Amino acid sequence: MQVKSYKAGNVGQVEIDERPLHDKLGKARVLYRTLKDAIVMHQANQRQGDAYTRGRDEVKGSNKKPWKQKHTGRARAGDRKSPIWRGGGTVFGPKTREWSYHMPAKAKRVATRTALFGKLRDGEVVIADLGTFAKPSAKGARKILADLGTPRRALLVIEKHDDGLWKSFRNFPGVKVRTADEVCAHDLVAASLVIAQSAAMDKLTARVGQKAGDA
């Protein structure tokens, strides 16, 4: 499978490299339903679920009947906390709830693999030698992004946590930095370009590669 490669610090040109990534992924194909389920699960798990409205029994106020039931010419009223009165309780309003749920581990691995295969098939993956970031450098990060076409949404996949790289890229709008162990299907699909270190790509393909019993 042909993959784009890039080395920072030189001419800054993107070249085409031949890498056996397809062999590591096994008989991969895009499983749209599994991929959609993983993305919906990720989005649901991000919901805070802390919306809360007070019902009639929780609103502060008197339970006294404001006027007698009959012979006043006005509509019947039980108390001032009625939902039809200003300041009254809310009927069937949202309450705090937990939205998160989990897919089987194998299904999540398959979804990540199919997302990675789709990115490789569409030519949206660059194997990059990012150089060393001994200290944070937004200038160096900007140069790398410019060489790669200034993608609107980029996912930077690194082998392990690196403060220099993370602090250099974290403040650029639309750029996410993840280690190979953290990448999920949503991260891959949301990015228009995946920039991965060579060791990080090897680690990622080994983690999500096809195993016995996978689809």
Buried (B, 14 or more C-beta within 10 A) or exposed (E): BEBBBBBBEEEEEBEEBEBEBBEBBBEBEEBEEBBEBBBEBBEEEEEEEEEEEBBBEEBEBEEEEEEEEEEEEEEEBEBBBBEEBEEBBBEEEEEEEEEEEEBEEEBBBBBBBBBBBBBBBEEBBBBBEBBEBEEBBEEBBBBBBEBBEEBEEBBBBBBEEBEBBBBBBBEBEBBBBBBBEEBBBBBBBBBBBBBBBBEBBBBBBEEBBBEEEBE
